[in-house]
Amino acid sequence: MPAVKKSSAVRLTIVAAAGIAAHAQSRPDPCAAATFNEAACEAAVAANGYCWNNRWVTLKYHYPFPYYYDAYHEFLAGGGVPYSAAVGACGPPRHFLGIGHSVSRAGFGCSGAAHSAHG
Protein backbone atom coordinates (compact mmCIF):
# COMPACT_ATOMS: atom_id res chain seq x y z
CA MET A 1 0.00 0.00 0.00
CA PRO A 2 2.93 2.45 -0.16
CA ALA A 3 1.68 3.59 -3.57
CA VAL A 4 -1.57 4.79 -2.00
CA LYS A 5 0.29 6.83 0.62
CA LYS A 6 2.52 8.39 -2.04
CA SER A 7 -0.49 9.20 -4.21
CA SER A 8 -2.28 10.82 -1.25
CA ALA A 9 0.80 12.86 -0.38
CA VAL A 10 1.05 14.14 -3.95
CA ARG A 11 -2.62 15.11 -3.96
CA LEU A 12 -2.25 16.92 -0.65
CA THR A 13 0.80 18.77 -1.95
CA ILE A 14 -1.08 19.85 -5.07
CA VAL A 15 -4.08 20.98 -3.02
CA ALA A 16 -1.84 22.91 -0.63
CA ALA A 17 0.01 24.58 -3.52
CA ALA A 18 -3.27 25.53 -5.16
CA GLY A 19 -4.51 26.99 -1.88
CA ILE A 20 -1.34 29.04 -1.45
CA ALA A 21 -1.54 30.28 -5.04
CA ALA A 22 -5.20 31.22 -4.64
CA HIS A 23 -4.45 33.09 -1.42
CA ALA A 24 -1.54 34.94 -3.03
CA GLN A 25 -3.76 35.97 -5.94
CA SER A 26 -6.64 36.96 -3.69
CA ARG A 27 -4.90 40.18 -2.57
CA PRO A 28 -3.63 41.88 -5.71
CA ASP A 29 -1.10 44.68 -5.25
CA PRO A 30 -1.92 47.85 -7.23
CA CYS A 31 1.81 48.36 -7.87
CA ALA A 32 2.53 44.84 -9.17
CA ALA A 33 3.02 44.84 -12.94
CA ALA A 34 0.28 42.28 -13.61
CA THR A 35 -2.32 44.14 -11.53
CA PHE A 36 -1.02 47.70 -11.90
CA ASN A 37 -3.43 50.59 -11.38
CA GLU A 38 -1.74 53.98 -11.77
CA ALA A 39 -3.89 56.06 -9.39
CA ALA A 40 -4.17 53.34 -6.77
CA CYS A 41 -0.44 52.57 -6.91
CA GLU A 42 0.53 56.21 -6.48
CA ALA A 43 -1.80 56.46 -3.47
CA ALA A 44 -0.52 53.14 -2.05
CA VAL A 45 3.12 54.22 -2.23
CA ALA A 46 2.27 57.50 -0.48
CA ALA A 47 0.15 55.79 2.21
CA ASN A 48 2.25 52.60 2.67
CA GLY A 49 -0.69 50.38 1.86
CA TYR A 50 -3.88 49.98 -0.10
CA CYS A 51 -7.46 48.93 0.25
CA TRP A 52 -8.54 45.45 -0.74
CA ASN A 53 -11.96 43.97 -0.08
CA ASN A 54 -12.81 47.01 2.10
CA ARG A 55 -9.86 46.25 4.40
CA TRP A 56 -6.61 48.13 4.72
CA VAL A 57 -3.50 46.18 3.66
CA THR A 58 -0.34 47.71 5.10
CA LEU A 59 2.55 47.39 2.68
CA LYS A 60 5.81 49.32 2.74
CA TYR A 61 6.93 50.14 -0.77
CA HIS A 62 10.70 50.34 -1.06
CA TYR A 63 10.78 52.42 -4.23
CA PRO A 64 9.10 55.63 -5.36
CA PHE A 65 6.04 55.46 -7.62
CA PRO A 66 7.95 55.91 -10.94
CA TYR A 67 9.75 52.60 -10.34
CA TYR A 68 6.46 50.68 -10.34
CA TYR A 69 5.13 52.71 -13.28
CA ASP A 70 8.21 51.85 -15.35
CA ALA A 71 8.07 48.18 -14.30
CA TYR A 72 4.46 48.02 -15.49
CA HIS A 73 5.39 49.42 -18.91
CA GLU A 74 8.28 46.96 -19.19
CA PHE A 75 5.83 44.19 -18.34
CA LEU A 76 3.54 45.32 -21.18
CA ALA A 77 6.46 45.70 -23.62
CA GLY A 78 7.50 42.13 -22.82
CA GLY A 79 4.06 40.84 -23.81
CA GLY A 80 2.58 40.73 -20.32
CA VAL A 81 -1.18 40.87 -20.05
CA PRO A 82 -2.44 42.81 -17.04
CA TYR A 83 -5.71 42.02 -15.33
CA SER A 84 -7.87 44.30 -13.25
CA ALA A 85 -9.28 43.23 -9.93
CA ALA A 86 -12.26 44.82 -8.25
CA VAL A 87 -11.31 46.20 -4.87
CA GLY A 88 -13.29 48.47 -2.59
CA ALA A 89 -12.40 51.91 -1.30
CA CYS A 90 -11.27 52.50 2.26
CA GLY A 91 -8.46 54.26 4.03
CA PRO A 92 -5.68 53.36 6.40
CA PRO A 93 -6.57 52.83 10.06
CA ARG A 94 -6.63 56.10 12.00
CA HIS A 95 -3.37 55.33 13.78
CA PHE A 96 -1.61 55.48 10.38
CA LEU A 97 -2.78 59.05 9.79
CA GLY A 98 -0.47 61.75 11.07
CA ILE A 99 -1.33 65.38 11.76
CA GLY A 100 -1.05 67.43 8.59
CA HIS A 101 -0.82 64.39 6.33
CA SER A 102 -3.28 63.82 3.56
CA VAL A 103 -3.98 60.26 2.52
CA SER A 104 -5.94 59.27 -0.53
CA ARG A 105 -8.88 57.03 0.18
CA ALA A 106 -8.42 55.47 -3.24
CA GLY A 107 -9.16 51.80 -3.53
CA PHE A 108 -7.76 49.55 -6.17
CA GLY A 109 -9.51 48.70 -9.40
CA CYS A 110 -12.27 50.66 -11.07
CA SER A 111 -13.35 52.47 -7.91
CA GLY A 112 -9.76 53.37 -7.02
CA ALA A 113 -9.06 54.96 -10.38
CA ALA A 114 -12.18 57.06 -10.16
CA HIS A 115 -11.78 58.17 -6.54
CA SER A 116 -8.08 58.98 -6.30
CA ALA A 117 -7.44 62.20 -4.40
CA HIS A 118 -4.34 64.29 -4.07
CA GLY A 119 -3.70 66.90 -1.46
KEVOKOL-466614 format. One record per atom (N, C-alpha, C): chain; atom name; z, y, x. Coordinates in Angstrom, 3 decimals. Atoms other than C-alpha are relative to their C-alpha. Example, Ala and Ser with C-alpha at 12.3 -4.5 7.8 and 13.67 -1.06 7.14 Angstrom:
2
@chaine A; atome N; c3 0.000; c2 -1.190; c1 0.890
@chaine A; atome CA; c3 7.800; c2 -4.500; c1 12.300
@chaine A; atome C; c3 0.000; c2 1.200; c1 0.900
@chaine A; atome N; c3 -0.060; c2 -1.190; c1 -0.820
@chaine A; atome CA; c3 7.140; c2 -1.060; c1 13.670
@chaine A; atome C; c3 0.730; c2 1.090; c1 -0.770
***
This chain:
119
@chaine A; atome N; c3 0.000; c2 -1.203; c1 0.796
@chaine A; atome CA; c3 0.000; c2 0.000; c1 0.000
@chaine A; atome C; c3 0.000; c2 1.274; c1 0.843
@chaine A; atome N; c3 0.026; c2 -1.221; c1 -0.793
@chaine A; atome CA; c3 -0.158; c2 2.452; c1 2.934
@chaine A; atome C; c3 -1.166; c2 0.908; c1 -0.403
@chaine A; atome N; c3 1.146; c2 -0.821; c1 0.398
@chaine A; atome CA; c3 -3.575; c2 3.586; c1 1.676
@chaine A; atome C; c3 0.351; c2 0.893; c1 -1.185
@chaine A; atome N; c3 -0.405; c2 -0.779; c1 1.157
@chaine A; atome CA; c3 -1.998; c2 4.787; c1 -1.569
@chaine A; atome C; c3 0.849; c2 1.179; c1 0.451
@chaine A; atome N; c3 -0.848; c2 -1.081; c1 -0.492
@chaine A; atome CA; c3 0.616; c2 6.828; c1 0.288
@chaine A; atome C; c3 -0.840; c2 1.064; c1 0.703
@chaine A; atome N; c3 0.857; c2 -0.946; c1 -0.712
@chaine A; atome CA; c3 -2.043; c2 8.393; c1 2.516
@chaine A; atome C; c3 -0.823; c2 0.808; c1 -0.998
@chaine A; atome N; c3 0.789; c2 -0.658; c1 1.026
@chaine A; atome CA; c3 -4.209; c2 9.203; c1 -0.493
@chaine A; atome C; c3 0.844; c2 1.029; c1 -0.749
@chaine A; atome N; c3 -0.889; c2 -0.928; c1 0.697
@chaine A; atome CA; c3 -1.246; c2 10.821; c1 -2.276
@chaine A; atome C; c3 0.324; c2 1.198; c1 0.870
@chaine A; atome N; c3 -0.319; c2 -1.094; c1 -0.924
@chaine A; atome CA; c3 -0.381; c2 12.862; c1 0.799
@chaine A; atome C; c3 -1.175; c2 0.956; c1 0.123
@chaine A; atome N; c3 1.189; c2 -0.850; c1 -0.095
@chaine A; atome CA; c3 -3.947; c2 14.140; c1 1.054
@chaine A; atome C; c3 -0.133; c2 0.843; c1 -1.256
@chaine A; atome N; c3 0.079; c2 -0.741; c1 1.249
@chaine A; atome CA; c3 -3.959; c2 15.107; c1 -2.618
@chaine A; atome C; c3 1.051; c2 1.103; c1 -0.057
@chaine A; atome N; c3 -1.054; c2 -1.014; c1 -0.002
@chaine A; atome CA; c3 -0.648; c2 16.922; c1 -2.249
@chaine A; atome C; c3 -0.331; c2 1.141; c1 0.950
@chaine A; atome N; c3 0.393; c2 -1.031; c1 -0.953
@chaine A; atome CA; c3 -1.946; c2 18.772; c1 0.797
@chaine A; atome C; c3 -1.078; c2 0.892; c1 -0.591
@chaine A; atome N; c3 1.074; c2 -0.774; c1 0.622
@chaine A; atome CA; c3 -5.065; c2 19.851; c1 -1.077
@chaine A; atome C; c3 0.552; c2 0.880; c1 -1.113
@chaine A; atome N; c3 -0.603; c2 -0.781; c1 1.074
@chaine A; atome CA; c3 -3.021; c2 20.975; c1 -4.085
@chaine A; atome C; c3 0.820; c2 1.153; c1 0.578
@chaine A; atome N; c3 -0.802; c2 -1.049; c1 -0.624
@chaine A; atome CA; c3 -0.628; c2 22.915; c1 -1.840
@chaine A; atome C; c3 -0.892; c2 1.084; c1 0.594
@chaine A; atome N; c3 0.926; c2 -0.967; c1 -0.586
@chaine A; atome CA; c3 -3.516; c2 24.575; c1 0.011
@chaine A; atome C; c3 -0.661; c2 0.838; c1 -1.084
@chaine A; atome N; c3 0.609; c2 -0.745; c1 1.104
@chaine A; atome CA; c3 -5.158; c2 25.534; c1 -3.270
@chaine A; atome C; c3 0.993; c2 0.979; c1 -0.596
@chaine A; atome N; c3 -1.034; c2 -0.890; c1 0.529
@chaine A; atome CA; c3 -1.885; c2 26.993; c1 -4.507
@chaine A; atome C; c3 0.236; c2 1.186; c1 0.912
@chaine A; atome N; c3 -0.174; c2 -1.087; c1 -0.962
@chaine A; atome CA; c3 -1.449; c2 29.040; c1 -1.340
@chaine A; atome C; c3 -1.192; c2 0.948; c1 -0.057
@chaine A; atome N; c3 1.202; c2 -0.836; c1 0.078
@chaine A; atome CA; c3 -5.039; c2 30.283; c1 -1.540
@chaine A; atome C; c3 -0.009; c2 0.821; c1 -1.285
@chaine A; atome N; c3 -0.030; c2 -0.725; c1 1.274
@chaine A; atome CA; c3 -4.637; c2 31.221; c1 -5.203
@chaine A; atome C; c3 1.031; c2 1.114; c1 0.046
@chaine A; atome N; c3 -1.037; c2 -1.027; c1 -0.099
@chaine A; atome CA; c3 -1.417; c2 33.090; c1 -4.448
@chaine A; atome C; c3 -0.475; c2 1.143; c1 0.893
@chaine A; atome N; c3 0.491; c2 -1.035; c1 -0.919
@chaine A; atome CA; c3 -3.034; c2 34.940; c1 -1.538
@chaine A; atome C; c3 -1.050; c2 0.866; c1 -0.687
@chaine A; atome N; c3 1.035; c2 -0.753; c1 0.690
@chaine A; atome CA; c3 -5.940; c2 35.970; c1 -3.759
@chaine A; atome C; c3 0.552; c2 0.746; c1 -1.204
@chaine A; atome N; c3 -0.510; c2 -0.601; c1 1.212
@chaine A; atome CA; c3 -3.695; c2 36.963; c1 -6.635
@chaine A; atome C; c3 0.475; c2 1.435; c1 0.206
@chaine A; atome N; c3 -0.440; c2 -1.358; c1 -0.281
@chaine A; atome CA; c3 -2.567; c2 40.181; c1 -4.896
@chaine A; atome C; c3 -1.004; c2 0.667; c1 0.936
@chaine A; atome N; c3 1.020; c2 -0.588; c1 -0.858
@chaine A; atome CA; c3 -5.706; c2 41.882; c1 -3.633
@chaine A; atome C; c3 0.472; c2 1.328; c1 0.590
@chaine A; atome N; c3 -0.357; c2 -1.221; c1 -0.712
@chaine A; atome CA; c3 -5.251; c2 44.684; c1 -1.096
@chaine A; atome C; c3 -1.153; c2 0.990; c1 -0.160
@chaine A; atome N; c3 1.081; c2 -0.962; c1 0.200
@chaine A; atome CA; c3 -7.234; c2 47.852; c1 -1.923
@chaine A; atome C; c3 -0.656; c2 0.450; c1 1.300
@chaine A; atome N; c3 0.586; c2 -0.378; c1 -1.285
@chaine A; atome CA; c3 -7.874; c2 48.364; c1 1.809
@chaine A; atome C; c3 -0.695; c2 -1.164; c1 0.701
@chaine A; atome N; c3 0.708; c2 1.148; c1 -0.572
@chaine A; atome CA; c3 -9.169; c2 44.844; c1 2.534
@chaine A; atome C; c3 -1.481; c2 0.151; c1 -0.306
@chaine A; atome N; c3 1.445; c2 -0.206; c1 0.154
@chaine A; atome CA; c3 -12.936; c2 44.839; c1 3.016
@chaine A; atome C; c3 -0.555; c2 -0.643; c1 -1.266
@chaine A; atome N; c3 0.556; c2 0.720; c1 1.153
@chaine A; atome CA; c3 -13.614; c2 42.278; c1 0.282
@chaine A; atome C; c3 0.444; c2 0.572; c1 -1.341
@chaine A; atome N; c3 -0.524; c2 -0.557; c1 1.244
@chaine A; atome CA; c3 -11.534; c2 44.144; c1 -2.317
@chaine A; atome C; c3 0.196; c2 1.510; c1 0.100
@chaine A; atome N; c3 -0.176; c2 -1.423; c1 -0.306
@chaine A; atome CA; c3 -11.900; c2 47.703; c1 -1.015
@chaine A; atome C; c3 -0.242; c2 0.892; c1 -1.211
@chaine A; atome N; c3 0.128; c2 -1.031; c1 1.025
@chaine A; atome CA; c3 -11.376; c2 50.593; c1 -3.426
@chaine A; atome C; c3 0.375; c2 1.300; c1 0.698
@chaine A; atome N; c3 -0.193; c2 -1.189; c1 -0.824
@chaine A; atome CA; c3 -11.766; c2 53.979; c1 -1.739
@chaine A; atome C; c3 1.207; c2 0.843; c1 -0.423
@chaine A; atome N; c3 -1.094; c2 -0.859; c1 0.459
@chaine A; atome CA; c3 -9.393; c2 56.061; c1 -3.885
@chaine A; atome C; c3 1.345; c2 -0.718; c1 0.092
@chaine A; atome N; c3 -1.251; c2 0.750; c1 -0.033
@chaine A; atome CA; c3 -6.767; c2 53.336; c1 -4.170
@chaine A; atome C; c3 0.452; c2 -0.272; c1 1.425
@chaine A; atome N; c3 -0.346; c2 0.246; c1 -1.394
@chaine A; atome CA; c3 -6.912; c2 52.569; c1 -0.440
@chaine A; atome C; c3 0.585; c2 1.258; c1 0.635
@chaine A; atome N; c3 -0.491; c2 -1.258; c1 -0.572
@chaine A; atome CA; c3 -6.484; c2 56.206; c1 0.533
@chaine A; atome C; c3 1.427; c2 0.279; c1 -0.486
@chaine A; atome N; c3 -1.341; c2 -0.197; c1 0.557
@chaine A; atome CA; c3 -3.466; c2 56.456; c1 -1.798
@chaine A; atome C; c3 0.979; c2 -1.021; c1 0.571
@chaine A; atome N; c3 -0.872; c2 1.053; c1 -0.522
@chaine A; atome CA; c3 -2.052; c2 53.142; c1 -0.520
@chaine A; atome C; c3 0.418; c2 0.276; c1 1.439
@chaine A; atome N; c3 -0.328; c2 -0.329; c1 -1.389
@chaine A; atome CA; c3 -2.234; c2 54.225; c1 3.117
@chaine A; atome C; c3 1.030; c2 1.124; c1 0.032
@chaine A; atome N; c3 -0.917; c2 -1.141; c1 0.044
@chaine A; atome CA; c3 -0.484; c2 57.499; c1 2.268
@chaine A; atome C; c3 1.382; c2 -0.401; c1 -0.523
@chaine A; atome N; c3 -1.260; c2 0.370; c1 0.650
@chaine A; atome CA; c3 2.212; c2 55.789; c1 0.153
@chaine A; atome C; c3 0.636; c2 -1.270; c1 0.565
@chaine A; atome N; c3 -0.490; c2 1.271; c1 -0.561
@chaine A; atome CA; c3 2.668; c2 52.603; c1 2.255
@chaine A; atome C; c3 0.169; c2 -1.068; c1 -1.073
@chaine A; atome N; c3 -0.011; c2 1.038; c1 1.016
@chaine A; atome CA; c3 1.862; c2 50.382; c1 -0.687
@chaine A; atome C; c3 -0.955; c2 0.331; c1 -1.121
@chaine A; atome N; c3 0.912; c2 -0.173; c1 1.124
@chaine A; atome CA; c3 -0.100; c2 49.984; c1 -3.880
@chaine A; atome C; c3 0.548; c2 -0.727; c1 -1.217
@chaine A; atome N; c3 -0.421; c2 0.608; c1 1.254
@chaine A; atome CA; c3 0.255; c2 48.932; c1 -7.460
@chaine A; atome C; c3 -0.897; c2 -1.193; c1 -0.308
@chaine A; atome N; c3 0.729; c2 1.185; c1 0.440
@chaine A; atome CA; c3 -0.745; c2 45.451; c1 -8.541
@chaine A; atome C; c3 0.761; c2 -0.602; c1 -1.165
@chaine A; atome N; c3 -0.590; c2 0.633; c1 1.176
@chaine A; atome CA; c3 -0.084; c2 43.975; c1 -11.960
@chaine A; atome C; c3 1.237; c2 0.786; c1 -0.472
@chaine A; atome N; c3 -1.061; c2 -0.923; c1 0.409
@chaine A; atome CA; c3 2.097; c2 47.007; c1 -12.810
@chaine A; atome C; c3 1.290; c2 -0.141; c1 0.817
@chaine A; atome N; c3 -1.134; c2 0.118; c1 -0.910
@chaine A; atome CA; c3 4.402; c2 46.249; c1 -9.856
@chaine A; atome C; c3 -0.388; c2 0.615; c1 1.340
@chaine A; atome N; c3 0.236; c2 -0.625; c1 -1.285
@chaine A; atome CA; c3 4.721; c2 48.132; c1 -6.605
@chaine A; atome C; c3 0.041; c2 -1.046; c1 1.106
@chaine A; atome N; c3 0.080; c2 0.888; c1 -1.148
@chaine A; atome CA; c3 3.657; c2 46.185; c1 -3.495
@chaine A; atome C; c3 0.134; c2 0.869; c1 1.243
@chaine A; atome N; c3 -0.202; c2 -0.777; c1 -1.214
@chaine A; atome CA; c3 5.100; c2 47.706; c1 -0.335
@chaine A; atome C; c3 -0.805; c2 -0.631; c1 1.126
@chaine A; atome N; c3 0.820; c2 0.490; c1 -1.096
@chaine A; atome CA; c3 2.676; c2 47.388; c1 2.551
@chaine A; atome C; c3 -0.215; c2 1.125; c1 0.999
@chaine A; atome N; c3 0.171; c2 -1.006; c1 -1.043
@chaine A; atome CA; c3 2.739; c2 49.321; c1 5.809
@chaine A; atome C; c3 -1.376; c2 -0.186; c1 0.614
@chaine A; atome N; c3 1.328; c2 0.019; c1 -0.604
@chaine A; atome CA; c3 -0.770; c2 50.142; c1 6.932
@chaine A; atome C; c3 0.118; c2 0.547; c1 1.413
@chaine A; atome N; c3 -0.147; c2 -0.370; c1 -1.405
@chaine A; atome CA; c3 -1.057; c2 50.337; c1 10.695
@chaine A; atome C; c3 -1.076; c2 0.943; c1 0.499
@chaine A; atome N; c3 1.099; c2 -0.878; c1 -0.405
@chaine A; atome CA; c3 -4.228; c2 52.415; c1 10.784
@chaine A; atome C; c3 -0.212; c2 1.073; c1 -1.059
@chaine A; atome N; c3 0.313; c2 -1.033; c1 0.998
@chaine A; atome CA; c3 -5.361; c2 55.634; c1 9.105
@chaine A; atome C; c3 -1.137; c2 -0.464; c1 -0.910
@chaine A; atome N; c3 0.990; c2 0.372; c1 1.014
@chaine A; atome CA; c3 -7.615; c2 55.462; c1 6.041
@chaine A; atome C; c3 -1.417; c2 -0.217; c1 0.552
@chaine A; atome N; c3 1.382; c2 0.206; c1 -0.464
@chaine A; atome CA; c3 -10.942; c2 55.912; c1 7.954
@chaine A; atome C; c3 -0.252; c2 -1.370; c1 0.641
@chaine A; atome N; c3 0.155; c2 1.328; c1 -0.578
@chaine A; atome CA; c3 -10.338; c2 52.603; c1 9.747
@chaine A; atome C; c3 -0.408; c2 -1.008; c1 -1.077
@chaine A; atome N; c3 0.279; c2 0.942; c1 1.090
@chaine A; atome CA; c3 -10.344; c2 50.679; c1 6.455
@chaine A; atome C; c3 -1.337; c2 0.310; c1 -0.675
@chaine A; atome N; c3 1.277; c2 -0.428; c1 0.565
@chaine A; atome CA; c3 -13.278; c2 52.707; c1 5.129
@chaine A; atome C; c3 -1.152; c2 -0.538; c1 0.857
@chaine A; atome N; c3 1.041; c2 0.496; c1 -0.919
@chaine A; atome CA; c3 -15.351; c2 51.846; c1 8.211
@chaine A; atome C; c3 -0.093; c2 -1.525; c1 -0.025
@chaine A; atome N; c3 -0.002; c2 1.465; c1 0.046
@chaine A; atome CA; c3 -14.298; c2 48.183; c1 8.071
@chaine A; atome C; c3 -0.709; c2 -0.499; c1 -1.259
@chaine A; atome N; c3 0.670; c2 0.368; c1 1.242
@chaine A; atome CA; c3 -15.490; c2 48.021; c1 4.462
@chaine A; atome C; c3 -1.519; c2 0.115; c1 0.149
@chaine A; atome N; c3 1.444; c2 -0.187; c1 -0.170
@chaine A; atome CA; c3 -18.910; c2 49.416; c1 5.387
@chaine A; atome C; c3 -0.590; c2 -0.997; c1 0.997
@chaine A; atome N; c3 0.449; c2 1.060; c1 -0.909
@chaine A; atome CA; c3 -19.187; c2 46.962; c1 8.284
@chaine A; atome C; c3 -0.096; c2 -1.327; c1 -0.746
@chaine A; atome N; c3 0.005; c2 1.206; c1 0.826
@chaine A; atome CA; c3 -18.344; c2 44.185; c1 5.826
@chaine A; atome C; c3 -1.273; c2 -0.051; c1 -0.845
@chaine A; atome N; c3 1.215; c2 -0.067; c1 0.808
@chaine A; atome CA; c3 -21.178; c2 45.325; c1 3.544
@chaine A; atome C; c3 -1.249; c2 -0.182; c1 0.855
@chaine A; atome N; c3 1.156; c2 0.100; c1 -0.892
@chaine A; atome CA; c3 -23.623; c2 45.704; c1 6.457
@chaine A; atome C; c3 -0.202; c2 -1.426; c1 0.490
@chaine A; atome N; c3 0.081; c2 1.388; c1 -0.434
@chaine A; atome CA; c3 -22.824; c2 42.133; c1 7.496
@chaine A; atome C; c3 -0.325; c2 -0.964; c1 -1.131
@chaine A; atome N; c3 0.365; c2 0.850; c1 1.128
@chaine A; atome CA; c3 -23.812; c2 40.842; c1 4.061
@chaine A; atome C; c3 1.163; c2 -0.378; c1 -0.890
@chaine A; atome N; c3 -1.166; c2 0.303; c1 0.832
@chaine A; atome CA; c3 -20.324; c2 40.731; c1 2.580
@chaine A; atome C; c3 -0.191; c2 0.502; c1 -1.415
@chaine A; atome N; c3 0.086; c2 -0.375; c1 1.408
@chaine A; atome CA; c3 -20.055; c2 40.871; c1 -1.185
@chaine A; atome C; c3 1.403; c2 0.310; c1 -0.498
@chaine A; atome N; c3 -1.338; c2 -0.360; c1 0.471
@chaine A; atome CA; c3 -17.044; c2 42.813; c1 -2.444
@chaine A; atome C; c3 0.190; c2 -0.399; c1 -1.463
@chaine A; atome N; c3 -0.294; c2 0.229; c1 1.412
@chaine A; atome CA; c3 -15.327; c2 42.024; c1 -5.715
@chaine A; atome C; c3 1.130; c2 0.932; c1 -0.408
@chaine A; atome N; c3 -0.982; c2 -0.931; c1 0.518
@chaine A; atome CA; c3 -13.254; c2 44.295; c1 -7.870
@chaine A; atome C; c3 1.019; c2 -0.755; c1 -0.832
@chaine A; atome N; c3 -1.054; c2 0.631; c1 0.776
@chaine A; atome CA; c3 -9.928; c2 43.228; c1 -9.277
@chaine A; atome C; c3 0.673; c2 1.047; c1 -0.875
@chaine A; atome N; c3 -0.677; c2 -0.921; c1 0.908
@chaine A; atome CA; c3 -8.252; c2 44.823; c1 -12.263
@chaine A; atome C; c3 1.485; c2 0.027; c1 0.338
@chaine A; atome N; c3 -1.404; c2 -0.174; c1 -0.332
@chaine A; atome CA; c3 -4.866; c2 46.201; c1 -11.306
@chaine A; atome C; c3 0.505; c2 1.221; c1 -0.735
@chaine A; atome N; c3 -0.563; c2 -1.098; c1 0.771
@chaine A; atome CA; c3 -2.586; c2 48.465; c1 -13.291
@chaine A; atome C; c3 0.399; c2 1.188; c1 0.851
@chaine A; atome N; c3 -0.444; c2 -1.211; c1 -0.689
@chaine A; atome CA; c3 -1.302; c2 51.908; c1 -12.399
@chaine A; atome C; c3 1.522; c2 0.082; c1 -0.067
@chaine A; atome N; c3 -1.436; c2 -0.218; c1 -0.076
@chaine A; atome CA; c3 2.258; c2 52.497; c1 -11.267
@chaine A; atome C; c3 0.245; c2 0.818; c1 1.257
@chaine A; atome N; c3 -0.316; c2 -0.744; c1 -1.214
@chaine A; atome CA; c3 4.025; c2 54.260; c1 -8.460
@chaine A; atome C; c3 1.063; c2 -0.726; c1 0.781
@chaine A; atome N; c3 -1.030; c2 0.648; c1 -0.799
@chaine A; atome CA; c3 6.402; c2 53.363; c1 -5.678
@chaine A; atome C; c3 1.366; c2 0.185; c1 -0.649
@chaine A; atome N; c3 -1.358; c2 -0.177; c1 0.520
@chaine A; atome CA; c3 10.060; c2 52.833; c1 -6.570
@chaine A; atome C; c3 0.545; c2 1.359; c1 0.445
@chaine A; atome N; c3 -0.518; c2 -1.340; c1 -0.269
@chaine A; atome CA; c3 11.997; c2 56.104; c1 -6.631
@chaine A; atome C; c3 0.588; c2 0.149; c1 1.401
@chaine A; atome N; c3 -0.598; c2 -0.131; c1 -1.323
@chaine A; atome CA; c3 13.782; c2 55.331; c1 -3.368
@chaine A; atome C; c3 -1.051; c2 0.163; c1 1.101
@chaine A; atome N; c3 1.065; c2 -0.226; c1 -0.968
@chaine A; atome CA; c3 10.384; c2 55.484; c1 -1.610
@chaine A; atome C; c3 -0.447; c2 1.458; c1 0.002
@chaine A; atome N; c3 0.461; c2 -1.372; c1 0.122
@chaine A; atome CA; c3 9.792; c2 59.046; c1 -2.780
@chaine A; atome C; c3 0.966; c2 0.937; c1 0.704
@chaine A; atome N; c3 -0.833; c2 -0.967; c1 -0.704
@chaine A; atome CA; c3 11.072; c2 61.755; c1 -0.472
@chaine A; atome C; c3 -0.168; c2 1.371; c1 -0.622
@chaine A; atome N; c3 0.078; c2 -1.365; c1 0.511
@chaine A; atome CA; c3 11.756; c2 65.384; c1 -1.333
@chaine A; atome C; c3 -1.209; c2 0.678; c1 0.624
@chaine A; atome N; c3 1.168; c2 -0.727; c1 -0.484
@chaine A; atome CA; c3 8.586; c2 67.434; c1 -1.050
@chaine A; atome C; c3 -1.214; c2 -0.868; c1 0.253
@chaine A; atome N; c3 1.144; c2 0.875; c1 -0.204
@chaine A; atome CA; c3 6.334; c2 64.395; c1 -0.825
@chaine A; atome C; c3 -0.692; c2 -0.243; c1 -1.327
@chaine A; atome N; c3 0.786; c2 0.285; c1 1.186
@chaine A; atome CA; c3 3.564; c2 63.821; c1 -3.279
@chaine A; atome C; c3 -0.642; c2 -1.356; c1 0.179
@chaine A; atome N; c3 0.567; c2 1.333; c1 -0.087
@chaine A; atome CA; c3 2.522; c2 60.259; c1 -3.975
@chaine A; atome C; c3 -0.917; c2 -0.220; c1 -1.182
@chaine A; atome N; c3 0.944; c2 0.301; c1 1.066
@chaine A; atome CA; c3 -0.530; c2 59.273; c1 -5.935
@chaine A; atome C; c3 0.526; c2 -1.171; c1 -0.803
@chaine A; atome N; c3 -0.374; c2 1.117; c1 0.851
@chaine A; atome CA; c3 0.178; c2 57.032; c1 -8.878
@chaine A; atome C; c3 -1.227; c2 -0.860; c1 -0.269
@chaine A; atome N; c3 1.231; c2 0.762; c1 0.172
@chaine A; atome CA; c3 -3.242; c2 55.472; c1 -8.425
@chaine A; atome C; c3 0.288; c2 -1.490; c1 0.065
@chaine A; atome N; c3 -0.093; c2 1.450; c1 -0.038
@chaine A; atome CA; c3 -3.525; c2 51.805; c1 -9.158
@chaine A; atome C; c3 -1.080; c2 -0.522; c1 0.915
@chaine A; atome N; c3 1.030; c2 0.606; c1 -0.819
@chaine A; atome CA; c3 -6.172; c2 49.552; c1 -7.759
@chaine A; atome C; c3 -0.968; c2 -0.652; c1 -0.964
@chaine A; atome N; c3 1.007; c2 0.494; c1 0.926
@chaine A; atome CA; c3 -9.397; c2 48.699; c1 -9.507
@chaine A; atome C; c3 -0.548; c2 1.168; c1 -0.799
@chaine A; atome N; c3 0.621; c2 -1.051; c1 0.813
@chaine A; atome CA; c3 -11.065; c2 50.656; c1 -12.266
@chaine A; atome C; c3 0.982; c2 1.117; c1 -0.322
@chaine A; atome N; c3 -0.953; c2 -1.036; c1 0.362
@chaine A; atome CA; c3 -7.910; c2 52.474; c1 -13.352
@chaine A; atome C; c3 0.407; c2 0.821; c1 1.209
@chaine A; atome N; c3 -0.395; c2 -0.715; c1 -1.208
@chaine A; atome CA; c3 -7.022; c2 53.371; c1 -9.764
@chaine A; atome C; c3 -1.042; c2 1.016; c1 0.419
@chaine A; atome N; c3 1.059; c2 -0.920; c1 -0.397
@chaine A; atome CA; c3 -10.377; c2 54.962; c1 -9.057
@chaine A; atome C; c3 -0.037; c2 1.212; c1 -0.911
@chaine A; atome N; c3 0.073; c2 -1.090; c1 0.959
@chaine A; atome CA; c3 -10.161; c2 57.058; c1 -12.185
@chaine A; atome C; c3 1.241; c2 0.889; c1 0.018
@chaine A; atome N; c3 -1.262; c2 -0.735; c1 0.089
@chaine A; atome CA; c3 -6.537; c2 58.166; c1 -11.784
@chaine A; atome C; c3 0.532; c2 0.446; c1 1.347
@chaine A; atome N; c3 -0.484; c2 -0.414; c1 -1.310
@chaine A; atome CA; c3 -6.299; c2 58.980; c1 -8.083
@chaine A; atome C; c3 0.344; c2 1.471; c1 -0.019
@chaine A; atome N; c3 -0.436; c2 -1.387; c1 -0.035
@chaine A; atome CA; c3 -4.403; c2 62.197; c1 -7.440
@chaine A; atome C; c3 0.339; c2 0.385; c1 1.423
@chaine A; atome N; c3 -0.336; c2 -0.525; c1 -1.324
@chaine A; atome CA; c3 -4.071; c2 64.290; c1 -4.336
@chaine A; atome C; c3 0.849; c2 1.230; c1 -0.190
@chaine A; atome N; c3 -0.737; c2 -1.247; c1 0.013
@chaine A; atome CA; c3 -1.463; c2 66.903; c1 -3.696
@chaine A; atome C; c3 1.273; c2 -0.119; c1 -0.640
***
